[in-house]
Amino acid sequence: MSKCAIIPSMKSKHVIVAFTIGNTAGRECLSGVFNFMNAGHDWKISFLQNPGELTPEAVDNAIRTGVDGVITGFKERTPGMITLENSAIPVVFTDYPRCETPDSSRRNFLIRNDDILIGREAARYLISRSSFRSYAFIPTPTHTRWSTLRERGFRLQLME
């Protein structure tokens, strides 16, 4: 008598993926989602490219249809984003408006780079590879939050 292993069937997950893909960061996040799916994870995704598409009605509809989760990089705190944050849907934020953090008492999660450490590591690398007497950091023209923090880390490392 042979023994058979019973393998439970994994239900396909319905995930809303909401990113602006007009910038490199959004395209890389979307690429990461596709890599995850190509590794054998059964996801059905609904893709939103515009924060205006994520309305309170869209969130309510997602709840009614049984969406399993949301991954978003939208920076705008629209009424739809507020409805999403306050819902029971698990949400992974890859960015968040105004340098705040989402309400973690709900099923909200924030993934953020340690930009100060990235700046420090860049300076360490340059110091280890050269004998330069001076160094420079070129920030983004709009002085974005991540660029400002990386510059701070770069400067801190050079002062040690």
DSSP file with accessible surface (Angstrom, degrees, kcal/mol):
  #  RESIDUE AA STRUCTURE BP1 BP2  ACC     N-H-->O    O-->H-N    N-H-->O    O-->H-N    TCO  KAPPA ALPHA  PHI   PSI    X-CA   Y-CA   Z-CA
    1    1 A M              0   0  236      0, 0.0     2,-0.3     0, 0.0     0, 0.0   0.000 360.0 360.0 360.0 121.7    0.0    0.0    0.0
    2    2 A S        -     0   0  101      1,-0.0     2,-0.4     0, 0.0     0, 0.0  -0.630 360.0-130.1 -90.1 149.4    1.6    3.3   -1.1
    3    3 A K        -     0   0  206     -2,-0.3     2,-0.4     2,-0.0    -1,-0.0  -0.832  18.2-154.5 -98.2 137.5    1.2    6.5    0.9
    4    4 A C        -     0   0  112     -2,-0.4     2,-0.4     2,-0.0     0, 0.0  -0.904  11.9-133.0-111.4 136.8    0.1    9.6   -1.0
    5    5 A A        -     0   0   90     -2,-0.4     2,-0.7     2,-0.0    -2,-0.0  -0.743  17.3-140.3 -85.6 132.0    0.9   13.1    0.2
    6    6 A I        -     0   0  161     -2,-0.4    -1,-0.0     2,-0.0    -2,-0.0  -0.858  15.7-163.5 -94.4 120.7   -2.0   15.4    0.1
    7    7 A I        -     0   0  144     -2,-0.7     2,-0.1     3,-0.0     3,-0.0  -0.918  18.2-129.5-106.7 117.5   -1.0   18.8   -1.1
    8    8 A P        -     0   0   96      0, 0.0     2,-0.3     0, 0.0    -2,-0.0  -0.393  25.3-115.0 -66.1 141.3   -3.5   21.5   -0.3
    9    9 A S        -     0   0  117     -2,-0.1     2,-0.6     1,-0.0     0, 0.0  -0.599  25.5-131.7 -76.8 137.0   -4.4   23.6   -3.3
   10   10 A M        -     0   0  151     -2,-0.3     2,-0.2    -3,-0.0     3,-0.1  -0.823  18.8-129.4 -92.2 124.1   -3.4   27.2   -2.9
   11   11 A K        -     0   0  135     -2,-0.6    31,-0.1     1,-0.1     2,-0.1  -0.480  29.0-106.0 -70.3 137.8   -6.1   29.6   -3.7
   12   12 A S        -     0   0   44     -2,-0.2     2,-0.4    31,-0.1    31,-0.2  -0.408  35.2-131.4 -62.2 137.6   -5.1   32.3   -6.2
   13   13 A K  E     -a   43   0A  90     29,-2.7    31,-3.4    -2,-0.1     2,-0.7  -0.804   7.2-144.4 -95.4 135.0   -4.6   35.7   -4.4
   14   14 A H  E     +a   44   0A  31     -2,-0.4    54,-2.9    52,-0.3    55,-1.0  -0.894  27.0 177.8 -99.5 117.7   -6.2   38.8   -5.8
   15   15 A V  E     -ab  45  69A   8     29,-2.5    31,-1.9    -2,-0.7     2,-0.6  -0.971  26.0-140.9-125.4 131.6   -3.9   41.7   -5.2
   16   16 A I  E     -ab  46  70A  17     53,-2.4    55,-2.7    -2,-0.4     2,-0.6  -0.823  17.1-163.1 -88.4 126.3   -4.3   45.3   -6.2
   17   17 A V  E     -ab  47  71A   0     29,-3.0    31,-2.6    -2,-0.6     2,-0.6  -0.964   8.7-176.3-112.9 115.7   -1.0   46.8   -7.4
   18   18 A A  E     +ab  48  72A   0     53,-3.0    55,-2.3    -2,-0.6    56,-0.6  -0.903  20.1 137.7-124.1 100.6   -1.1   50.6   -7.4
   19   19 A F        -     0   0    5     29,-1.7     2,-0.6    -2,-0.6    -2,-0.1  -0.996  51.9-125.4-140.4 145.6    2.0   52.4   -8.7
   20   20 A T        -     0   0   58     -2,-0.3     3,-0.5     1,-0.1     6,-0.2  -0.825  24.3-166.9 -83.6 120.3    2.7   55.3  -10.9
   21   21 A I        +     0   0   47     -2,-0.6    -1,-0.1     1,-0.2     6,-0.1   0.235  63.8  97.7 -99.2  17.8    5.1   53.8  -13.5
   22   22 A G  S    S+     0   0   68     27,-0.2     2,-0.3     4,-0.0    -1,-0.2   0.476  83.9  53.4 -80.0  -1.0    6.2   57.1  -14.9
   23   23 A N  S  > S-     0   0   71     -3,-0.5     4,-1.9     1,-0.1     5,-0.2  -0.890  91.2-111.6-130.8 163.6    9.3   56.9  -12.8
   24   24 A T  H  > S+     0   0   80     -2,-0.3     4,-2.7     1,-0.2     5,-0.2   0.895 112.9  56.3 -60.9 -42.3   12.0   54.3  -12.2
   25   25 A A  H  > S+     0   0   63      1,-0.2     4,-2.2     2,-0.2    -1,-0.2   0.922 108.5  46.9 -60.1 -44.2   10.9   53.4   -8.7
   26   26 A G  H  > S+     0   0    5     -6,-0.2     4,-2.3     1,-0.2    -1,-0.2   0.916 112.9  48.8 -64.1 -41.6    7.4   52.6   -9.7
   27   27 A R  H  X S+     0   0  121     -4,-1.9     4,-2.5     1,-0.2    -2,-0.2   0.897 110.8  50.8 -66.2 -38.1    8.6   50.4  -12.7
   28   28 A E  H  X S+     0   0  131     -4,-2.7     4,-2.1     2,-0.2    -1,-0.2   0.895 109.9  49.8 -67.9 -38.0   11.1   48.6  -10.4
   29   29 A C  H  X S+     0   0   42     -4,-2.2     4,-2.0    -5,-0.2    -2,-0.2   0.931 111.7  48.2 -64.6 -43.4    8.3   47.8   -7.9
   30   30 A L  H  X S+     0   0   21     -4,-2.3     4,-2.3     1,-0.2    -2,-0.2   0.917 109.9  52.5 -63.2 -40.2    6.1   46.5  -10.6
   31   31 A S  H  X S+     0   0   59     -4,-2.5     4,-2.6     1,-0.2    -1,-0.2   0.903 106.7  53.7 -61.0 -39.3    9.0   44.4  -12.0
   32   32 A G  H  X S+     0   0   37     -4,-2.1     4,-2.2     2,-0.2    -1,-0.2   0.899 107.1  51.0 -63.0 -38.8    9.4   43.0   -8.5
   33   33 A V  H  X S+     0   0   12     -4,-2.0     4,-2.4     2,-0.2    -2,-0.2   0.939 111.3  47.6 -63.4 -45.3    5.7   42.0   -8.4
   34   34 A F  H  X S+     0   0   90     -4,-2.3     4,-2.9     1,-0.2    -2,-0.2   0.899 110.1  52.3 -65.1 -38.5    6.1   40.2  -11.8
   35   35 A N  H  X S+     0   0   99     -4,-2.6     4,-1.1     2,-0.2    -1,-0.2   0.910 109.2  50.8 -61.5 -41.0    9.3   38.5  -10.6
   36   36 A F  H  <>S+     0   0   84     -4,-2.2     5,-1.1     2,-0.2     3,-0.5   0.928 112.5  45.8 -61.7 -45.1    7.4   37.2   -7.5
   37   37 A M  H ><5S+     0   0   45     -4,-2.4     3,-1.8     1,-0.2     4,-0.3   0.912 109.5  54.4 -66.1 -40.7    4.6   35.9   -9.7
   38   38 A N  H 3<5S+     0   0  135     -4,-2.9    -1,-0.2     1,-0.3    -2,-0.2   0.720  96.0  68.3 -66.3 -19.9    7.0   34.3  -12.2
   39   39 A A  T 3<5S-     0   0   77     -4,-1.1    -1,-0.3    -3,-0.5    -2,-0.2   0.393 131.8 -85.8 -80.4   4.3    8.6   32.4   -9.2
   40   40 A G  T < 5S+     0   0   66     -3,-1.8     2,-0.5     1,-0.3    -3,-0.2   0.527  82.0 140.2 109.3   8.2    5.3   30.5   -8.9
   41   41 A H      < -     0   0   85     -5,-1.1     2,-1.3    -4,-0.3    -1,-0.3  -0.749  49.6-134.5 -88.3 126.1    3.1   32.6   -6.8
   42   42 A D        +     0   0   94     -2,-0.5   -29,-2.7   -31,-0.1     2,-0.4  -0.657  41.8 156.8 -86.8  91.5   -0.5   32.5   -8.1
   43   43 A W  E     -a   13   0A  54     -2,-1.3     2,-0.6   -31,-0.2   -29,-0.2  -0.950  33.3-157.4-116.3 138.9   -1.6   36.1   -8.0
   44   44 A K  E     -a   14   0A 123    -31,-3.4   -29,-2.5    -2,-0.4     2,-0.4  -0.973  28.0-160.5-106.0 119.9   -4.4   37.8  -10.0
   45   45 A I  E     -a   15   0A  41     -2,-0.6     2,-0.5   -31,-0.2   -29,-0.2  -0.838  21.5-158.3-109.8 146.4   -3.5   41.5  -10.1
   46   46 A S  E     -a   16   0A  44    -31,-1.9   -29,-3.0    -2,-0.4     2,-0.5  -0.988  24.7-148.4-111.0 126.7   -5.5   44.5  -10.7
   47   47 A F  E     -a   17   0A  65     -2,-0.5     2,-0.4   -31,-0.2   -29,-0.2  -0.866  16.0-174.7-108.0 127.3   -3.2   47.3  -11.7
   48   48 A L  E     +a   18   0A  29    -31,-2.6   -29,-1.7    -2,-0.5    -2,-0.0  -0.980   7.9 177.2-117.2 131.4   -3.9   51.0  -11.0
   49   49 A Q        +     0   0   98     -2,-0.4   -27,-0.2   -31,-0.2   -28,-0.1   0.563  65.5  58.5-106.3 -13.1   -1.5   53.7  -12.4
   50   50 A N  S >> S-     0   0   90      1,-0.1     3,-2.3   -30,-0.1     4,-0.5  -0.971  71.5-139.0-125.3 129.6   -3.2   56.8  -11.2
   51   51 A P  G >4 S+     0   0   17      0, 0.0     3,-1.3     0, 0.0    29,-0.1   0.820 103.8  66.8 -55.7 -28.4   -4.0   57.8   -7.6
   52   52 A G  G 34 S+     0   0   50      1,-0.3     3,-0.0    28,-0.1    28,-0.0   0.724  91.1  62.8 -65.4 -19.5   -7.3   59.1   -8.8
   53   53 A E  G <4 S+     0   0   89     -3,-2.3     2,-1.5     1,-0.2    -1,-0.3   0.716  86.1  77.1 -75.6 -21.2   -8.3   55.5   -9.6
   54   54 A L    <<  +     0   0    4     -3,-1.3    26,-0.2    -4,-0.5    -1,-0.2  -0.603  69.8 160.1 -92.6  76.5   -8.1   54.5   -6.0
   55   55 A T     >  -     0   0   48     -2,-1.5     4,-2.2    25,-0.2     5,-0.2  -0.498  57.3-106.3 -91.7 164.5  -11.4   56.0   -4.9
   56   56 A P  H  > S+     0   0   33      0, 0.0     4,-2.7     0, 0.0     5,-0.2   0.897 124.4  53.1 -56.3 -36.9  -13.4   55.1   -1.7
   57   57 A E  H  > S+     0   0  130      1,-0.2     4,-2.6     2,-0.2     5,-0.2   0.893 106.5  51.4 -65.8 -38.8  -15.8   53.4   -4.0
   58   58 A A  H  > S+     0   0   32      2,-0.2     4,-2.2     1,-0.2    -1,-0.2   0.892 111.3  48.0 -65.5 -38.5  -13.0   51.3   -5.6
   59   59 A V  H  X S+     0   0    2     -4,-2.2     4,-2.4     2,-0.2    -2,-0.2   0.936 111.6  49.4 -66.3 -45.4  -11.8   50.3   -2.1
   60   60 A D  H  X S+     0   0   74     -4,-2.7     4,-2.4     1,-0.2    -2,-0.2   0.909 111.6  49.6 -60.3 -40.8  -15.4   49.4   -1.1
   61   61 A N  H  X S+     0   0   81     -4,-2.6     4,-2.3     2,-0.2    -1,-0.2   0.899 108.6  52.8 -64.9 -39.8  -15.8   47.3   -4.3
   62   62 A A  H  X>S+     0   0    7     -4,-2.2     5,-2.7     2,-0.2     4,-0.5   0.910 109.6  49.1 -62.6 -40.0  -12.4   45.6   -3.6
   63   63 A I  H ><5S+     0   0   82     -4,-2.4     3,-1.1     1,-0.2    -2,-0.2   0.941 111.1  49.7 -64.0 -45.6  -13.6   44.6   -0.1
   64   64 A R  H 3<5S+     0   0  178     -4,-2.4    -2,-0.2     1,-0.3    -1,-0.2   0.862 111.7  48.0 -61.7 -36.5  -16.9   43.3   -1.5
   65   65 A T  H 3<5S-     0   0   83     -4,-2.3    -1,-0.3    -5,-0.1    -2,-0.2   0.462 118.0-110.8 -88.1  -0.9  -15.1   41.2   -4.2
   66   66 A G  T <<5 -     0   0   41     -3,-1.1   -52,-0.3    -4,-0.5    -3,-0.2   0.848  41.1-171.9  81.7  37.5  -12.7   39.7   -1.6
   67   67 A V      < -     0   0   15     -5,-2.7   -52,-0.2     1,-0.1    -1,-0.2  -0.328  15.4-148.7 -61.1 142.8   -9.4   41.3   -2.6
   68   68 A D        -     0   0   49    -54,-2.9     2,-0.3     1,-0.3   -53,-0.2   0.695  62.7 -31.1 -88.5 -23.9   -6.6   39.7   -0.5
   69   69 A G  E     -b   15   0A   9    -55,-1.0   -53,-2.4    20,-0.1     2,-0.4  -0.973  49.3-123.7 179.6 171.4   -4.3   42.7   -0.3
   70   70 A V  E     -bc  16  91A   4     20,-2.1    22,-2.8    -2,-0.3     2,-0.5  -0.993   8.5-165.4-135.3 138.6   -2.9   45.9   -1.8
   71   71 A I  E     +bc  17  92A  30    -55,-2.7   -53,-3.0    -2,-0.4     2,-0.4  -0.997  25.2 172.4-120.1 123.5    0.6   47.1   -2.7
   72   72 A T  E     +bc  18  93A   0     20,-2.8    22,-2.8    -2,-0.5    23,-0.6  -0.987  35.7 179.6-138.9 147.1    0.9   50.8   -3.3
   73   73 A G        +     0   0   14    -55,-2.3   -54,-0.2    -2,-0.4     2,-0.1   0.163  43.4 134.9-120.8  10.4    3.5   53.4   -3.9
   74   74 A F        -     0   0    2    -56,-0.6    21,-0.2     1,-0.1    -2,-0.1  -0.424  38.2-164.4 -63.6 135.3    1.1   56.3   -4.3
   75   75 A K        +     0   0  107     21,-0.1     2,-0.2    -2,-0.1    -1,-0.1   0.662  58.6  96.0 -94.9 -20.4    2.3   59.3   -2.4
   76   76 A E        -     0   0   98     21,-0.1     2,-1.3     1,-0.1     5,-0.1  -0.537  69.0-141.1 -76.7 136.6   -0.9   61.3   -2.4
   77   77 A R        +     0   0   91     -2,-0.2    -1,-0.1     4,-0.1    -2,-0.0  -0.636  39.3 168.3 -96.6  76.7   -3.2   61.0    0.6
   78   78 A T     >  -     0   0   35     -2,-1.3     4,-2.3     1,-0.1     5,-0.2  -0.321  53.4 -99.6 -82.8 167.4   -6.5   60.9   -1.3
   79   79 A P  H  > S+     0   0   91      0, 0.0     4,-2.5     0, 0.0     5,-0.2   0.890 126.5  54.2 -55.1 -36.2   -9.9   60.0    0.2
   80   80 A G  H  > S+     0   0    1    -26,-0.2     4,-2.5     2,-0.2   -25,-0.2   0.898 106.6  50.0 -65.3 -39.6   -9.4   56.6   -1.4
   81   81 A M  H  > S+     0   0    0      2,-0.2     4,-2.9     1,-0.2    -1,-0.2   0.906 110.5  50.2 -65.4 -38.7   -6.1   56.1    0.3
   82   82 A I  H  X S+     0   0   60     -4,-2.3     4,-1.8     2,-0.2    -2,-0.2   0.933 110.9  48.9 -65.7 -42.7   -7.6   57.1    3.7
   83   83 A T  H  < S+     0   0   43     -4,-2.5     4,-0.5     1,-0.2    -2,-0.2   0.923 112.6  49.0 -60.9 -42.1  -10.5   54.6    3.1
   84   84 A L  H >< S+     0   0    2     -4,-2.5     3,-1.3     1,-0.2     5,-0.2   0.936 109.4  51.3 -63.1 -46.7   -7.9   51.9    2.2
   85   85 A E  H 3< S+     0   0    4     -4,-2.9    -1,-0.2     1,-0.3    -2,-0.2   0.836 112.8  46.4 -59.0 -35.2   -5.8   52.7    5.3
   86   86 A N  T 3< S+     0   0   79     -4,-1.8    -1,-0.3    -5,-0.2    -2,-0.2   0.441  98.1  92.9 -89.5   0.0   -8.8   52.4    7.5
   87   87 A S  S <  S-     0   0   12     -3,-1.3    20,-0.4    -4,-0.5    -3,-0.0  -0.269  85.3-115.4 -86.1 176.3  -10.1   49.1    5.9
   88   88 A A  S    S+     0   0   76     18,-0.1    -1,-0.1     2,-0.1    -4,-0.1   0.422  80.1 114.2 -90.1   0.3   -9.4   45.6    7.0
   89   89 A I  S    S-     0   0   10     -5,-0.2     2,-0.2     1,-0.1    18,-0.1  -0.536  76.6-114.9 -72.4 131.7   -7.5   44.9    3.8
   90   90 A P        -     0   0   32      0, 0.0   -20,-2.1     0, 0.0     2,-0.4  -0.507  38.6-167.5 -65.0 130.4   -3.7   44.2    4.3
   91   91 A V  E     -cd  70 108A   0     16,-2.7    18,-2.7    -2,-0.2     2,-0.6  -0.989  16.2-161.5-127.4 130.0   -1.8   47.1    2.6
   92   92 A V  E     -cd  71 109A  41    -22,-2.8   -20,-2.8    -2,-0.4     2,-0.5  -0.958  12.8-160.8-107.9 119.1    1.9   47.3    1.9
   93   93 A F  E     -cd  72 110A   0     16,-3.4    18,-3.0    -2,-0.6   -20,-0.2  -0.879  16.5-174.6 -98.8 130.1    3.1   50.9    1.3
   94   94 A T  S    S+     0   0   45    -22,-2.8     2,-0.3    -2,-0.5   -21,-0.2   0.467  82.4  12.2 -98.2  -4.9    6.4   51.4   -0.5
   95   95 A D  S    S-     0   0   30    -23,-0.6    -1,-0.2   -21,-0.2   -21,-0.1  -0.943  70.3-158.0-155.9 166.7    6.1   55.1    0.1
   96   96 A Y    >   -     0   0    6     -2,-0.3     3,-0.8    -3,-0.1   -21,-0.1  -0.988  28.6 -96.1-154.0 142.6    3.9   57.3    2.2
   97   97 A P  G >  S+     0   0    8      0, 0.0     3,-1.9     0, 0.0   -21,-0.1  -0.189  95.6   1.4 -62.4 148.7    2.8   60.9    2.1
   98   98 A R  G 3  S-     0   0  157      1,-0.3     3,-0.1   -23,-0.1   -22,-0.0   0.746 116.6 -74.2  51.4  34.2    4.6   63.7    4.1
   99   99 A C  G <  S+     0   0   76     -3,-0.8    -1,-0.3     1,-0.1     2,-0.1   0.752  99.8 128.4  58.2  22.1    7.2   61.4    5.7
  100  100 A E    <   -     0   0   76     -3,-1.9    -1,-0.1    -4,-0.1    -4,-0.0  -0.290  55.9-121.8 -91.9-174.8    4.6   60.0    8.0
  101  101 A T        -     0   0   98     -2,-0.1     3,-0.1    -3,-0.1    -5,-0.0  -0.979  25.9-108.9-129.2 147.4    3.8   56.3    8.7
  102  102 A P        -     0   0    9      0, 0.0     2,-0.6     0, 0.0     8,-0.1  -0.266  49.4 -80.3 -70.5 161.8    0.5   54.5    8.2
  103  103 A D    >   -     0   0   68      1,-0.2     3,-0.9     2,-0.1     5,-0.5  -0.475  43.3-168.6 -63.1 109.0   -1.6   53.4   11.2
  104  104 A S  T 3  S+     0   0  101     -2,-0.6    -1,-0.2     1,-0.2     6,-0.0   0.517  75.2  79.5 -84.4  -3.3    0.1   50.1   12.2
  105  105 A S  T 3  S+     0   0  101      2,-0.1    -1,-0.2     0, 0.0     2,-0.1   0.683  97.1  52.7 -74.1 -15.0   -2.7   49.1   14.5
  106  106 A R  S <  S-     0   0  111     -3,-0.9     2,-1.0     2,-0.1   -18,-0.1  -0.284 119.9 -77.5 -98.4-165.1   -4.5   48.0   11.3
  107  107 A R  S    S+     0   0  142    -20,-0.4   -16,-2.7   -22,-0.1     2,-0.4  -0.284  85.8 130.2 -94.7  51.5   -3.0   45.7    8.7
  108  108 A N  E     -d   91   0A   6     -2,-1.0     2,-0.4    -5,-0.5   -16,-0.2  -0.900  33.9-174.8-107.8 135.3   -0.8   48.5    7.2
  109  109 A F  E     -d   92   0A 115    -18,-2.7   -16,-3.4    -2,-0.4     2,-0.5  -0.981  10.2-153.6-131.9 141.1    2.9   47.9    6.5
  110  110 A L  E     -d   93   0A  50     -2,-0.4     2,-0.5   -18,-0.2   -16,-0.2  -0.964   3.8-167.0-119.3 127.0    5.5   50.4    5.3
  111  111 A I        +     0   0  103    -18,-3.0     2,-0.4    -2,-0.5    -2,-0.0  -0.964  21.8 165.3-109.7 122.4    8.6   49.4    3.4
  112  112 A R        -     0   0   82     -2,-0.5     2,-0.1   -17,-0.0   -17,-0.1  -0.998  35.2-115.9-140.8 143.4   11.1   52.2    3.3
  113  113 A N        -     0   0  103     -2,-0.4     2,-1.4     1,-0.1     3,-0.2  -0.431  26.3-121.8 -70.0 150.7   14.8   52.5    2.4
  114  114 A D     >  +     0   0   98      1,-0.2     4,-2.2    -2,-0.1     5,-0.1  -0.735  37.6 178.8 -90.4  86.8   17.3   53.6    5.0
  115  115 A D  H  > S+     0   0    7     -2,-1.4     4,-2.2     1,-0.2    -1,-0.2   0.820  74.0  55.9 -68.0 -30.6   18.4   56.6    3.0
  116  116 A I  H  > S+     0   0   50      2,-0.2     4,-2.4     1,-0.2    -1,-0.2   0.947 109.8  47.0 -64.7 -43.8   20.9   57.8    5.6
  117  117 A L  H  > S+     0   0   77      1,-0.2     4,-2.9     2,-0.2    -2,-0.2   0.900 108.9  54.7 -64.6 -38.2   22.6   54.4    5.6
  118  118 A I  H  X S+     0   0   65     -4,-2.2     4,-2.1     1,-0.2    -1,-0.2   0.933 109.6  47.5 -60.7 -43.6   22.7   54.4    1.8
  119  119 A G  H  X S+     0   0    1     -4,-2.2     4,-2.1     1,-0.2    -2,-0.2   0.916 112.0  50.1 -63.2 -41.2   24.4   57.8    1.8
  120  120 A R  H  X S+     0   0   47     -4,-2.4     4,-2.8     1,-0.2    -2,-0.2   0.922 110.1  49.9 -61.8 -45.8   26.9   56.5    4.4
  121  121 A E  H  X S+     0   0   94     -4,-2.9     4,-2.5     2,-0.2    -1,-0.2   0.873 107.9  53.9 -63.6 -36.7   27.7   53.4    2.4
  122  122 A A  H  X S+     0   0   44     -4,-2.1     4,-2.3    -5,-0.2    -1,-0.2   0.937 111.5  45.1 -62.3 -44.8   28.3   55.5   -0.8
  123  123 A A  H  X S+     0   0    0     -4,-2.1     4,-2.7     1,-0.2     5,-0.2   0.927 112.0  51.9 -65.4 -43.4   30.8   57.6    1.1
  124  124 A R  H  X S+     0   0   91     -4,-2.8     4,-2.4     1,-0.2    -1,-0.2   0.905 109.7  50.5 -58.0 -43.1   32.5   54.5    2.6
  125  125 A Y  H  X S+     0   0  136     -4,-2.5     4,-1.4     2,-0.2    -1,-0.2   0.946 111.2  46.6 -62.4 -47.6   32.8   52.9   -0.8
  126  126 A L  H  X S+     0   0   62     -4,-2.3     4,-0.6     1,-0.2     3,-0.3   0.912 112.9  50.1 -62.8 -41.1   34.4   56.0   -2.3
  127  127 A I  H >< S+     0   0   74     -4,-2.7     3,-0.8     1,-0.2    -1,-0.2   0.921 111.5  48.8 -62.2 -41.2   36.8   56.3    0.6
  128  128 A S  H 3< S+     0   0   89     -4,-2.4    -1,-0.2     1,-0.2    -2,-0.2   0.746 114.1  46.0 -72.4 -22.0   37.8   52.7    0.3
  129  129 A R  H 3< S+     0   0  174     -4,-1.4     2,-0.3    -3,-0.3    -1,-0.2   0.421 116.6  26.5-100.7  -1.2   38.4   52.9   -3.4
  130  130 A S    <<  -     0   0   34     -3,-0.8     0, 0.0    -4,-0.6     0, 0.0  -0.917  57.8-131.8-151.9 175.4   40.4   56.1   -3.6
  131  131 A S        +     0   0  116     -2,-0.3    -4,-0.1    -3,-0.0    -3,-0.1  -0.199  51.2 154.3-125.4  37.9   42.7   58.6   -2.1
  132  132 A F        -     0   0  131     -6,-0.3    -2,-0.1     1,-0.1     3,-0.1  -0.323  40.2-149.2 -64.1 152.1   40.8   61.6   -3.1
  133  133 A R  S    S+     0   0  246      1,-0.2     2,-0.3    -2,-0.0    -1,-0.1   0.607  80.5  29.9 -95.8 -16.1   41.1   64.7   -0.9
  134  134 A S        -     0   0   97      2,-0.0     2,-0.3     0, 0.0    -1,-0.2  -0.982  64.2-164.0-143.7 156.5   37.6   65.9   -1.6
  135  135 A Y        -     0   0   67     -2,-0.3     2,-0.3    -3,-0.1   -12,-0.0  -0.916   5.3-155.3-135.7 158.9   34.2   64.4   -2.3
  136  136 A A        -     0   0   81     -2,-0.3     2,-0.4     2,-0.0    -2,-0.0  -0.988   6.3-157.5-139.7 148.4   30.9   65.6   -3.7
  137  137 A F        -     0   0   54     -2,-0.3    -2,-0.0    14,-0.0    14,-0.0  -0.994  10.6-155.2-121.5 130.7   27.2   64.6   -3.4
  138  138 A I        -     0   0  153     -2,-0.4    -2,-0.0     0, 0.0     2,-0.0  -0.906  15.2-155.8-109.1 109.4   24.9   65.8   -6.1
  139  139 A P        -     0   0   36      0, 0.0     9,-0.0     0, 0.0     8,-0.0  -0.252  31.7 -84.4 -77.0 168.9   21.3   65.9   -4.9
  140  140 A T    >   -     0   0   26      4,-0.2     3,-1.6     1,-0.1     0, 0.0  -0.396  41.4-115.4 -66.4 150.0   18.2   65.7   -7.0
  141  141 A P  T 3  S+     0   0  125      0, 0.0    -1,-0.1     0, 0.0     0, 0.0   0.827 116.9  46.9 -59.2 -28.9   17.2   69.1   -8.5
  142  142 A T  T 3  S-     0   0  113      0, 0.0    -2,-0.0     0, 0.0     0, 0.0   0.401 107.9-125.4 -94.8   3.2   13.9   69.1   -6.5
  143  143 A H    <   -     0   0  114     -3,-1.6     0, 0.0     1,-0.1     0, 0.0   0.949  35.5-162.6  51.8  57.7   15.6   68.1   -3.2
  144  144 A T     >  -     0   0   40      1,-0.1     4,-2.5     4,-0.0     5,-0.2  -0.237  29.3-106.2 -65.8 159.8   13.4   65.1   -2.6
  145  145 A R  H  > S+     0   0   69      1,-0.2     4,-2.4     2,-0.2     5,-0.2   0.923 119.3  48.9 -54.7 -47.9   13.3   63.5    0.9
  146  146 A W  H  > S+     0   0   98      1,-0.2     4,-2.2     2,-0.2    -1,-0.2   0.902 111.7  49.2 -65.1 -37.0   15.3   60.5    0.0
  147  147 A S  H  > S+     0   0    2      2,-0.2     4,-2.5     1,-0.2    -1,-0.2   0.924 110.4  50.3 -68.2 -41.7   18.0   62.6   -1.7
  148  148 A T  H  X S+     0   0   55     -4,-2.5     4,-2.2     1,-0.2    -2,-0.2   0.923 112.4  47.2 -61.8 -42.9   18.3   65.0    1.3
  149  149 A L  H  X S+     0   0   37     -4,-2.4     4,-2.4    -5,-0.2    -1,-0.2   0.895 111.0  51.0 -67.9 -37.8   18.6   62.0    3.7
  150  150 A R  H  X S+     0   0   57     -4,-2.2     4,-2.5    -5,-0.2    -1,-0.2   0.907 109.5  50.8 -66.4 -38.7   21.3   60.3    1.5
  151  151 A E  H  X S+     0   0   36     -4,-2.5     4,-2.8     2,-0.2     5,-0.2   0.924 108.6  52.2 -63.2 -41.4   23.2   63.5    1.4
  152  152 A R  H  X S+     0   0  124     -4,-2.2     4,-2.7     1,-0.2    -2,-0.2   0.936 111.3  46.5 -59.5 -45.9   23.0   63.8    5.2
  153  153 A G  H  X S+     0   0    0     -4,-2.4     4,-2.3     2,-0.2    -1,-0.2   0.903 111.3  52.2 -63.1 -40.6   24.4   60.2    5.5
  154  154 A F  H  X S+     0   0    9     -4,-2.5     4,-1.9     1,-0.2    -2,-0.2   0.950 112.9  44.3 -59.7 -48.7   27.1   60.9    3.0
  155  155 A R  H  X S+     0   0  148     -4,-2.8     4,-1.6     1,-0.2    -2,-0.2   0.905 111.0  53.9 -64.9 -43.2   28.2   64.0    4.9
  156  156 A L  H  X S+     0   0   59     -4,-2.7     4,-0.6    -5,-0.2    -1,-0.2   0.907 109.1  48.8 -58.7 -42.1   28.0   62.3    8.3
  157  157 A Q  H >< S+     0   0   23     -4,-2.3     3,-0.9     1,-0.2    -1,-0.2   0.900 109.0  52.0 -66.7 -37.9   30.3   59.5    7.1
  158  158 A L  H 3< S+     0   0   62     -4,-1.9    -1,-0.2     1,-0.2    -2,-0.2   0.797 105.8  56.1 -69.4 -25.1   32.9   61.9    5.7
  159  159 A M  H 3<        0   0  144     -4,-1.6    -1,-0.2    -3,-0.2    -2,-0.2   0.624 360.0 360.0 -81.8 -13.0   33.0   63.7    9.0
  160  160 A E    <<        0   0  154     -3,-0.9    -3,-0.0    -4,-0.6    -4,-0.0  -0.360 360.0 360.0 -77.5 360.0   33.9   60.6   10.9
